[in-house]
Amino acid sequence: MADRTDIWVYADWKGMKSPKCIGTLSAQQAKGRKAFSFSYDVEWINSQEDKFSPTF
């Protein structure tokens, strides 16, 4: 049986009014192997807060 852990990832950097959920990092272990995947939150993708400064 696969063992899966989901970790919610948040952005909370300078200039943000409050922390925002970026997405979910999933870690899964099966048959002695580890696998990771990341899914962006739909609201984060559609927001303008995910845009980095051009000078970054």
C-alpha positions in Angstrom: 0.0 0.0 0.0 1.3 3.5 -0.8 1.9 6.0 2.0 1.1 9.6 0.9 1.6 12.9 2.7 0.3 16.2 1.4 2.0 19.5 2.5 0.3 22.8 1.8 2.8 25.4 0.6 2.2 29.1 1.4 3.9 32.3 0.3 4.3 35.0 2.9 7.0 37.3 1.6 7.5 41.0 2.1 4.8 43.1 0.5 2.1 40.5 0.8 -0.9 41.5 3.0 -1.3 37.9 4.3 0.0 34.4 3.6 -1.4 32.8 0.4 -1.6 29.1 -0.5 0.6 28.4 -3.5 -0.2 24.8 -3.9 0.3 21.3 -2.5 3.5 19.2 -2.4 2.7 15.5 -2.2 5.2 12.9 -1.1 4.4 9.2 -1.7 6.3 6.1 -0.9 5.5 2.7 -2.5 7.6 -0.4 -3.1 10.6 1.2 -1.4 10.7 4.2 -3.7 9.8 7.9 -3.0 8.1 10.2 -5.4 7.2 13.9 -5.1 4.7 16.0 -7.0 3.5 19.6 -6.8 0.2 21.0 -7.8 -0.4 24.8 -8.0 -3.5 26.2 -6.3 -5.9 27.6 -9.0 -6.4 30.8 -7.1 -2.7 31.4 -6.9 -2.2 30.8 -10.7 -5.0 33.3 -11.4 -3.7 36.0 -9.0 -1.3 38.7 -9.8 0.7 38.0 -6.6 2.7 35.2 -8.3 4.5 37.7 -10.5 8.1 38.3 -9.4 9.7 41.6 -9.9 11.7 41.9 -13.2 14.7 42.8 -11.1 14.5 39.6 -9.1 
